[in-house]
Amino acid sequence: MSDTRVTAGRTTAAAQGDVVVLLIGMRVNHFWAVHQWVPVFFAMLRMVRDLEKDGSRGLLGRVLLTASPRTYYVVQYWESKEKLYAYASAPDMFHHKVWAIINRKERAGKVRQHVGIWHEAYVVPEGSYESIYADMPPFGLAAAYGALPVEKRGRRAADRFAHRSPEAGAEAGGAAG
């Protein structure tokens, strides 16, 4: 998601079907406990880097954000919830190793509440999302799924929400549109 070329005019994300979004992050509870939260931050970055190296895992795109000086998170777009589950439980991935360490520390009573970690996952059905970008490089959903001229899905948000992919139209027995 590092493309900085601005696309002139208005675009929308080319996503079709359900969209899987994972928000995952950390909160620094005690700034002075640098030795506790810095490794968590770098572990987040390593997990993203590992996923970007192996496109078959299902990560389509991501953006690193901050909510405050204490809270950092990654918005991730996934191919499917099944791919997200598979990654989360894959014993060969760094994520699995990190959770094993966290679980051991919790069982041993060594978690000191210096850093918080969290995630939220959403499966957003087609018709329940829309997007618009004006004079922007590909960002967010459009960086993950590609962008197309807004006219392809409609200039109004209601039109973009109403868009159905050809596969969805065929499944419903109707015409796509």
Secondary structure, 3 states (H helix, E strand, C coil): CCCCCCEEEEEEECCCCCEEEEEEEEEECCCCCHHHHHHHHHHHHHHHHHHHHCHHHCEEEEEEEECCCCEEEEEEEECCHHHHHHHHHCCCCHHHHHHHHHHHHHHCCCCCCCEEEEEEEEEECCCCCCCCEEEECCCHHHHHHCEEEHHHCCCCHHHHHHCCCHHHHHHCCCCCC
